[in-house]
C-alpha cells in the first residue's frame, strides 16, 4: 500500500518525525488550554487520534 500523496516525500515516512510533531502539537495545545478544565480531555483525545495515524504512517511508509 503506497503512502498517501499528501505526505511530504522528503520526510521519508519517518515515524520519529511524526511523533515529534505530535508531541509538539500536544505540548502547544496543553499550554494554550492550561487554564481550562478541558485541557486534559483535549490531550487525551489528541493522543487517541494521533496514535492510529502514527501507526498507519509507520506501517505503510517504512
PDB file of N, CA, C and O in Angstrom, chain B, residues numbered from 101:
ATOM      1  N   UNK B 101       0.851  -1.191   0.000  1.00  0.00           N
ATOM      2  CA  UNK B 101       0.000   0.000   0.000  1.00  0.00           C
ATOM      3  C   UNK B 101       0.886   1.240   0.000  1.00  0.00           C
ATOM      4  O   UNK B 101       1.702   1.416   0.905  1.00  0.00           O
ATOM      5  N   UNK B 102       0.736   2.093  -0.997  1.00  0.00           N
ATOM      6  CA  UNK B 102       1.616   3.274  -1.092  1.00  0.00           C
ATOM      7  C   UNK B 102       1.268   4.332  -0.069  1.00  0.00           C
ATOM      8  O   UNK B 102       0.169   4.354   0.484  1.00  0.00           O
ATOM      9  N   UNK B 103       2.232   5.213   0.173  1.00  0.00           N
ATOM     10  CA  UNK B 103       1.984   6.312   1.095  1.00  0.00           C
ATOM     11  C   UNK B 103       0.959   7.265   0.497  1.00  0.00           C
ATOM     12  O   UNK B 103       0.913   7.435  -0.722  1.00  0.00           O
ATOM     13  N   UNK B 104       0.142   7.887   1.332  1.00  0.00           N
ATOM     14  CA  UNK B 104      -0.769   8.911   0.818  1.00  0.00           C
ATOM     15  C   UNK B 104       0.021  10.032   0.159  1.00  0.00           C
ATOM     16  O   UNK B 104       1.061  10.437   0.678  1.00  0.00           O
ATOM     17  N   UNK B 105      -0.453  10.538  -0.971  1.00  0.00           N
ATOM     18  CA  UNK B 105       0.304  11.570  -1.701  1.00  0.00           C
ATOM     19  C   UNK B 105       0.460  12.869  -0.924  1.00  0.00           C
ATOM     20  O   UNK B 105       1.318  13.687  -1.257  1.00  0.00           O
ATOM     21  N   UNK B 106      -0.355  13.069   0.107  1.00  0.00           N
ATOM     22  CA  UNK B 106      -0.262  14.305   0.858  1.00  0.00           C
ATOM     23  C   UNK B 106       0.956  14.330   1.782  1.00  0.00           C
ATOM     24  O   UNK B 106       1.347  15.395   2.259  1.00  0.00           O
ATOM     25  N   UNK B 107       1.559  13.165   2.039  1.00  0.00           N
ATOM     26  CA  UNK B 107       2.745  13.134   2.905  1.00  0.00           C
ATOM     27  C   UNK B 107       3.954  13.686   2.158  1.00  0.00           C
ATOM     28  O   UNK B 107       4.217  13.283   1.025  1.00  0.00           O
ATOM     29  N   UNK B 108       4.692  14.604   2.781  1.00  0.00           N
ATOM     30  CA  UNK B 108       5.905  15.124   2.142  1.00  0.00           C
ATOM     31  C   UNK B 108       6.923  14.005   1.933  1.00  0.00           C
ATOM     32  O   UNK B 108       7.233  13.255   2.858  1.00  0.00           O
ATOM     33  N   UNK B 109       7.431  13.903   0.723  1.00  0.00           N
ATOM     34  CA  UNK B 109       8.332  12.805   0.390  1.00  0.00           C
ATOM     35  C   UNK B 109       9.666  12.915   1.106  1.00  0.00           C
ATOM     36  O   UNK B 109      10.276  11.901   1.444  1.00  0.00           O
ATOM     37  N   UNK B 110      10.130  14.155   1.343  1.00  0.00           N
ATOM     38  CA  UNK B 110      11.464  14.298   1.935  1.00  0.00           C
ATOM     39  C   UNK B 110      11.500  13.888   3.396  1.00  0.00           C
ATOM     40  O   UNK B 110      12.585  13.789   3.969  1.00  0.00           O
ATOM     41  N   UNK B 111      10.363  13.648   4.014  1.00  0.00           N
ATOM     42  CA  UNK B 111      10.369  13.133   5.379  1.00  0.00           C
ATOM     43  C   UNK B 111      10.633  11.639   5.399  1.00  0.00           C
ATOM     44  O   UNK B 111      11.008  11.090   6.435  1.00  0.00           O
ATOM     45  N   UNK B 112      10.445  10.983   4.280  1.00  0.00           N
ATOM     46  CA  UNK B 112      10.742   9.566   4.195  1.00  0.00           C
ATOM     47  C   UNK B 112       9.846   8.705   5.070  1.00  0.00           C
ATOM     48  O   UNK B 112      10.173   7.548   5.335  1.00  0.00           O
ATOM     49  N   UNK B 113       8.727   9.245   5.520  1.00  0.00           N
ATOM     50  CA  UNK B 113       7.811   8.457   6.345  1.00  0.00           C
ATOM     51  C   UNK B 113       8.400   8.077   7.692  1.00  0.00           C
ATOM     52  O   UNK B 113       8.027   7.058   8.272  1.00  0.00           O
ATOM     53  N   UNK B 114       9.315   8.890   8.190  1.00  0.00           N
ATOM     54  CA  UNK B 114       9.942   8.569   9.468  1.00  0.00           C
ATOM     55  C   UNK B 114       8.945   8.747  10.610  1.00  0.00           C
ATOM     56  O   UNK B 114       8.389   9.827  10.810  1.00  0.00           O
ATOM     57  N   UNK B 115       8.735   7.672  11.346  1.00  0.00           N
ATOM     58  CA  UNK B 115       7.784   7.708  12.459  1.00  0.00           C
ATOM     59  C   UNK B 115       8.242   8.714  13.510  1.00  0.00           C
ATOM     60  O   UNK B 115       7.419   9.399  14.118  1.00  0.00           O
ATOM     61  N   UNK B 116       9.547   8.803  13.723  1.00  0.00           N
ATOM     62  CA  UNK B 116      10.062   9.713  14.741  1.00  0.00           C
ATOM     63  C   UNK B 116       9.657  11.150  14.437  1.00  0.00           C
ATOM     64  O   UNK B 116       9.341  11.917  15.347  1.00  0.00           O
ATOM     65  N   UNK B 117       9.668  11.511  13.160  1.00  0.00           N
ATOM     66  CA  UNK B 117       9.300  12.873  12.775  1.00  0.00           C
ATOM     67  C   UNK B 117       7.846  13.154  13.148  1.00  0.00           C
ATOM     68  O   UNK B 117       7.537  14.200  13.720  1.00  0.00           O
ATOM     69  N   UNK B 118       6.965  12.225  12.825  1.00  0.00           N
ATOM     70  CA  UNK B 118       5.538  12.437  13.092  1.00  0.00           C
ATOM     71  C   UNK B 118       5.249  12.409  14.587  1.00  0.00           C
ATOM     72  O   UNK B 118       4.386  13.147  15.062  1.00  0.00           O
ATOM     73  N   UNK B 119       5.962  11.562  15.337  1.00  0.00           N
ATOM     74  CA  UNK B 119       5.813  11.557  16.791  1.00  0.00           C
ATOM     75  C   UNK B 119       6.256  12.908  17.351  1.00  0.00           C
ATOM     76  O   UNK B 119       5.615  13.459  18.246  1.00  0.00           O
ATOM     77  N   UNK B 120       7.355  13.432  16.816  1.00  0.00           N
ATOM     78  CA  UNK B 120       7.832  14.737  17.254  1.00  0.00           C
ATOM     79  C   UNK B 120       6.802  15.827  17.006  1.00  0.00           C
ATOM     80  O   UNK B 120       6.561  16.667  17.874  1.00  0.00           O
ATOM     81  N   UNK B 121       6.195  15.817  15.827  1.00  0.00           N
ATOM     82  CA  UNK B 121       5.136  16.785  15.527  1.00  0.00           C
ATOM     83  C   UNK B 121       3.985  16.616  16.510  1.00  0.00           C
ATOM     84  O   UNK B 121       3.448  17.600  17.019  1.00  0.00           O
ATOM     85  N   UNK B 122       3.609  15.376  16.773  1.00  0.00           N
ATOM     86  CA  UNK B 122       2.514  15.116  17.709  1.00  0.00           C
ATOM     87  C   UNK B 122       2.821  15.636  19.104  1.00  0.00           C
ATOM     88  O   UNK B 122       1.961  16.222  19.761  1.00  0.00           O
ATOM     89  N   UNK B 123       4.060  15.417  19.553  1.00  0.00           N
ATOM     90  CA  UNK B 123       4.443  15.886  20.884  1.00  0.00           C
ATOM     91  C   UNK B 123       4.452  17.406  20.950  1.00  0.00           C
ATOM     92  O   UNK B 123       3.998  17.995  21.931  1.00  0.00           O
ATOM     93  N   UNK B 124       4.971  18.038  19.904  1.00  0.00           N
ATOM     94  CA  UNK B 124       4.976  19.497  19.882  1.00  0.00           C
ATOM     95  C   UNK B 124       3.556  20.047  19.869  1.00  0.00           C
ATOM     96  O   UNK B 124       3.242  21.017  20.557  1.00  0.00           O
ATOM     97  N   UNK B 125       2.698  19.400  19.063  1.00  0.00           N
ATOM     98  CA  UNK B 125       1.313  19.845  18.961  1.00  0.00           C
ATOM     99  C   UNK B 125       0.593  19.657  20.281  1.00  0.00           C
ATOM    100  O   UNK B 125      -0.150  20.537  20.715  1.00  0.00           O
ATOM    101  N   UNK B 126       0.805  18.511  20.927  1.00  0.00           N
ATOM    102  CA  UNK B 126       0.162  18.249  22.216  1.00  0.00           C
ATOM    103  C   UNK B 126       0.647  19.228  23.276  1.00  0.00           C
ATOM    104  O   UNK B 126      -0.139  19.721  24.085  1.00  0.00           O
ATOM    105  N   UNK B 127       1.953  19.507  23.265  1.00  0.00           N
ATOM    106  CA  UNK B 127       2.508  20.454  24.231  1.00  0.00           C
ATOM    107  C   UNK B 127       1.946  21.847  23.996  1.00  0.00           C
ATOM    108  O   UNK B 127       1.583  22.544  24.943  1.00  0.00           O
ATOM    109  N   UNK B 128       1.875  22.255  22.724  1.00  0.00           N
ATOM    110  CA  UNK B 128       1.328  23.571  22.399  1.00  0.00           C
ATOM    111  C   UNK B 128      -0.129  23.665  22.821  1.00  0.00           C
ATOM    112  O   UNK B 128      -0.562  24.667  23.389  1.00  0.00           O
ATOM    113  N   UNK B 129      -0.882  22.603  22.534  1.00  0.00           N
ATOM    114  CA  UNK B 129      -2.292  22.572  22.915  1.00  0.00           C
ATOM    115  C   UNK B 129      -2.443  22.667  24.429  1.00  0.00           C
ATOM    116  O   UNK B 129      -3.298  23.397  24.930  1.00  0.00           O
ATOM    117  N   UNK B 130      -1.605  21.924  25.153  1.00  0.00           N
ATOM    118  CA  UNK B 130      -1.660  21.951  26.620  1.00  0.00           C
ATOM    119  C   UNK B 130      -1.381  23.359  27.141  1.00  0.00           C
ATOM    120  O   UNK B 130      -2.062  23.832  28.051  1.00  0.00           O
ATOM    121  N   UNK B 131      -0.384  24.026  26.568  1.00  0.00           N
ATOM    122  CA  UNK B 131      -0.045  25.364  27.033  1.00  0.00           C
ATOM    123  C   UNK B 131      -1.184  26.346  26.767  1.00  0.00           C
ATOM    124  O   UNK B 131      -1.493  27.193  27.605  1.00  0.00           O
ATOM    125  N   UNK B 132      -1.805  26.224  25.594  1.00  0.00           N
ATOM    126  CA  UNK B 132      -2.896  27.132  25.249  1.00  0.00           C
ATOM    127  C   UNK B 132      -4.124  26.912  26.118  1.00  0.00           C
ATOM    128  O   UNK B 132      -4.868  27.853  26.396  1.00  0.00           O
ATOM    129  N   UNK B 133      -4.339  25.675  26.547  1.00  0.00           N
ATOM    130  CA  UNK B 133      -5.544  25.348  27.306  1.00  0.00           C
ATOM    131  C   UNK B 133      -5.262  25.123  28.791  1.00  0.00           C
ATOM    132  O   UNK B 133      -6.086  24.557  29.510  1.00  0.00           O
ATOM    133  N   UNK B 134      -4.090  25.571  29.239  1.00  0.00           N
ATOM    134  CA  UNK B 134      -3.659  25.298  30.611  1.00  0.00           C
ATOM    135  C   UNK B 134      -4.680  25.765  31.646  1.00  0.00           C
ATOM    136  O   UNK B 134      -4.867  25.111  32.671  1.00  0.00           O
ATOM    137  N   UNK B 135      -5.334  26.883  31.385  1.00  0.00           N
ATOM    138  CA  UNK B 135      -6.273  27.450  32.351  1.00  0.00           C
ATOM    139  C   UNK B 135      -7.675  26.842  32.249  1.00  0.00           C
ATOM    140  O   UNK B 135      -8.528  27.103  33.098  1.00  0.00           O
ATOM    141  N   UNK B 136      -7.912  26.039  31.218  1.00  0.00           N
ATOM    142  CA  UNK B 136      -9.250  25.499  31.004  1.00  0.00           C
ATOM    143  C   UNK B 136      -9.363  24.087  31.549  1.00  0.00           C
ATOM    144  O   UNK B 136      -8.405  23.316  31.484  1.00  0.00           O
ATOM    145  N   UNK B 137     -10.503  23.750  32.076  1.00  0.00           N
ATOM    146  CA  UNK B 137     -10.698  22.407  32.627  1.00  0.00           C
ATOM    147  C   UNK B 137     -10.723  21.352  31.543  1.00  0.00           C
ATOM    148  O   UNK B 137     -10.551  20.169  31.838  1.00  0.00           O
ATOM    149  N   UNK B 138     -10.935  21.748  30.282  1.00  0.00           N
ATOM    150  CA  UNK B 138     -10.999  20.798  29.178  1.00  0.00           C
ATOM    151  C   UNK B 138      -9.631  20.295  28.729  1.00  0.00           C
ATOM    152  O   UNK B 138      -9.554  19.341  27.955  1.00  0.00           O
ATOM    153  N   UNK B 139      -8.541  20.923  29.204  1.00  0.00           N
ATOM    154  CA  UNK B 139      -7.252  20.629  28.584  1.00  0.00           C
ATOM    155  C   UNK B 139      -6.868  19.154  28.697  1.00  0.00           C
ATOM    156  O   UNK B 139      -6.237  18.612  27.790  1.00  0.00           O
ATOM    157  N   UNK B 140      -7.242  18.496  29.802  1.00  0.00           N
ATOM    158  CA  UNK B 140      -6.900  17.078  29.924  1.00  0.00           C
ATOM    159  C   UNK B 140      -7.670  16.246  28.908  1.00  0.00           C
ATOM    160  O   UNK B 140      -7.114  15.318  28.321  1.00  0.00           O
ATOM    161  N   UNK B 141      -8.940  16.567  28.695  1.00  0.00           N
ATOM    162  CA  UNK B 141      -9.730  15.818  27.718  1.00  0.00           C
ATOM    163  C   UNK B 141      -9.194  16.025  26.320  1.00  0.00           C
ATOM    164  O   UNK B 141      -9.130  15.079  25.534  1.00  0.00           O
ATOM    165  N   UNK B 142      -8.803  17.259  25.993  1.00  0.00           N
ATOM    166  CA  UNK B 142      -8.249  17.526  24.668  1.00  0.00           C
ATOM    167  C   UNK B 142      -6.957  16.754  24.456  1.00  0.00           C
ATOM    168  O   UNK B 142      -6.721  16.237  23.363  1.00  0.00           O
ATOM    169  N   UNK B 143      -6.123  16.667  25.473  1.00  0.00           N
ATOM    170  CA  UNK B 143      -4.858  15.940  25.340  1.00  0.00           C
ATOM    171  C   UNK B 143      -5.128  14.455  25.138  1.00  0.00           C
ATOM    172  O   UNK B 143      -4.497  13.810  24.301  1.00  0.00           O
ATOM    173  N   UNK B 144      -6.068  13.919  25.905  1.00  0.00           N
ATOM    174  CA  UNK B 144      -6.416  12.508  25.762  1.00  0.00           C
ATOM    175  C   UNK B 144      -6.929  12.229  24.346  1.00  0.00           C
ATOM    176  O   UNK B 144      -6.509  11.270  23.699  1.00  0.00           O
ATOM    177  N   UNK B 145      -7.837  13.075  23.882  1.00  0.00           N
ATOM    178  CA  UNK B 145      -8.400  12.870  22.547  1.00  0.00           C
ATOM    179  C   UNK B 145      -7.339  13.042  21.471  1.00  0.00           C
ATOM    180  O   UNK B 145      -7.310  12.273  20.510  1.00  0.00           O
ATOM    181  N   UNK B 146      -6.461  14.041  21.611  1.00  0.00           N
ATOM    182  CA  UNK B 146      -5.435  14.262  20.598  1.00  0.00           C
ATOM    183  C   UNK B 146      -4.500  13.061  20.506  1.00  0.00           C
ATOM    184  O   UNK B 146      -4.125  12.644  19.410  1.00  0.00           O
ATOM    185  N   UNK B 147      -4.122  12.500  21.667  1.00  0.00           N
ATOM    186  CA  UNK B 147      -3.263  11.319  21.659  1.00  0.00           C
ATOM    187  C   UNK B 147      -3.995  10.105  21.094  1.00  0.00           C
ATOM    188  O   UNK B 147      -3.417   9.305  20.358  1.00  0.00           O
ATOM    189  N   UNK B 148      -5.282   9.979  21.449  1.00  0.00           N
ATOM    190  CA  UNK B 148      -6.070   8.851  20.954  1.00  0.00           C
ATOM    191  C   UNK B 148      -6.232   8.926  19.435  1.00  0.00           C
ATOM    192  O   UNK B 148      -6.262   7.895  18.763  1.00  0.00           O
ATOM    193  N   UNK B 149      -6.336  10.128  18.900  1.00  0.00           N
ATOM    194  CA  UNK B 149      -6.478  10.293  17.457  1.00  0.00           C
ATOM    195  C   UNK B 149      -5.129  10.218  16.743  1.00  0.00           C
ATOM    196  O   UNK B 149      -5.053   9.789  15.592  1.00  0.00           O
ATOM    197  N   UNK B 150      -4.078  10.634  17.426  1.00  0.00           N
ATOM    198  CA  UNK B 150      -2.760  10.661  16.796  1.00  0.00           C
ATOM    199  C   UNK B 150      -2.141   9.273  16.688  1.00  0.00           C
ATOM    200  O   UNK B 150      -1.493   8.956  15.691  1.00  0.00           O
ATOM    201  N   UNK B 151      -2.340   8.442  17.716  1.00  0.00           N
ATOM    202  CA  UNK B 151      -1.686   7.136  17.752  1.00  0.00           C
ATOM    203  C   UNK B 151      -1.985   6.276  16.514  1.00  0.00           C
ATOM    204  O   UNK B 151      -1.044   5.752  15.918  1.00  0.00           O
ATOM    205  N   UNK B 152      -3.255   6.108  16.098  1.00  0.00           N
ATOM    206  CA  UNK B 152      -3.511   5.303  14.894  1.00  0.00           C
ATOM    207  C   UNK B 152      -2.871   5.899  13.649  1.00  0.00           C
ATOM    208  O   UNK B 152      -2.428   5.164  12.766  1.00  0.00           O
ATOM    209  N   UNK B 153      -2.817   7.229  13.571  1.00  0.00           N
ATOM    210  CA  UNK B 153      -2.190   7.868  12.411  1.00  0.00           C
ATOM    211  C   UNK B 153      -0.698   7.553  12.365  1.00  0.00           C
ATOM    212  O   UNK B 153      -0.157   7.244  11.304  1.00  0.00           O
ATOM    213  N   UNK B 154      -0.038   7.629  13.513  1.00  0.00           N
ATOM    214  CA  UNK B 154       1.387   7.332  13.583  1.00  0.00           C
ATOM    215  C   UNK B 154       1.640   5.877  13.210  1.00  0.00           C
ATOM    216  O   UNK B 154       2.569   5.576  12.460  1.00  0.00           O
ATOM    217  N   UNK B 155       0.818   4.981  13.729  1.00  0.00           N
ATOM    218  CA  UNK B 155       0.981   3.560  13.414  1.00  0.00           C
ATOM    219  C   UNK B 155       0.745   3.301  11.932  1.00  0.00           C
ATOM    220  O   UNK B 155       1.474   2.527  11.312  1.00  0.00           O
ATOM    221  N   UNK B 156      -0.278   3.947  11.357  1.00  0.00           N
ATOM    222  CA  UNK B 156      -0.591   3.759   9.946  1.00  0.00           C
ATOM    223  C   UNK B 156       0.549   4.263   9.062  1.00  0.00           C
ATOM    224  O   UNK B 156       0.958   3.590   8.116  1.00  0.00           O
ATOM    225  N   UNK B 157       1.055   5.450   9.380  1.00  0.00           N
ATOM    226  CA  UNK B 157       2.167   6.012   8.604  1.00  0.00           C
ATOM    227  C   UNK B 157       3.399   5.122   8.729  1.00  0.00           C
ATOM    228  O   UNK B 157       4.082   4.852   7.742  1.00  0.00           O
ATOM    229  N   UNK B 158       3.675   4.673   9.940  1.00  0.00           N
ATOM    230  CA  UNK B 158       4.840   3.814  10.141  1.00  0.00           C
ATOM    231  C   UNK B 158       4.720   2.495   9.405  1.00  0.00           C
ATOM    232  O   UNK B 158       5.708   1.979   8.882  1.00  0.00           O
ATOM    233  N   UNK B 159       3.513   1.944   9.362  1.00  0.00           N
ATOM    234  CA  UNK B 159       3.315   0.645   8.720  1.00  0.00           C
ATOM    235  C   UNK B 159       3.345   0.755   7.196  1.00  0.00           C
ATOM    236  O   UNK B 159       3.820  -0.155   6.517  1.00  0.00           O
ATOM    237  N   UNK B 160       2.839   1.864   6.661  1.00  0.00           N
ATOM    238  CA  UNK B 160       2.718   1.964   5.213  1.00  0.00           C
ATOM    239  C   UNK B 160       3.907   2.641   4.551  1.00  0.00           C
ATOM    240  O   UNK B 160       4.140   2.453   3.356  1.00  0.00           O
ATOM    241  N   UNK B 161       4.658   3.420   5.308  1.00  0.00           N
ATOM    242  CA  UNK B 161       5.714   4.228   4.695  1.00  0.00           C
ATOM    243  C   UNK B 161       7.124   3.831   5.140  1.00  0.00           C
ATOM    244  O   UNK B 161       8.097   4.442   4.696  1.00  0.00           O
ATOM    245  N   UNK B 162       7.253   2.835   5.995  1.00  0.00           N
ATOM    246  CA  UNK B 162       8.578   2.470   6.481  1.00  0.00           C
ATOM    247  C   UNK B 162       9.331   1.666   5.437  1.00  0.00           C
ATOM    248  O   UNK B 162      10.472   1.268   5.670  1.00  0.00           O
TER     249      UNK B 162
END
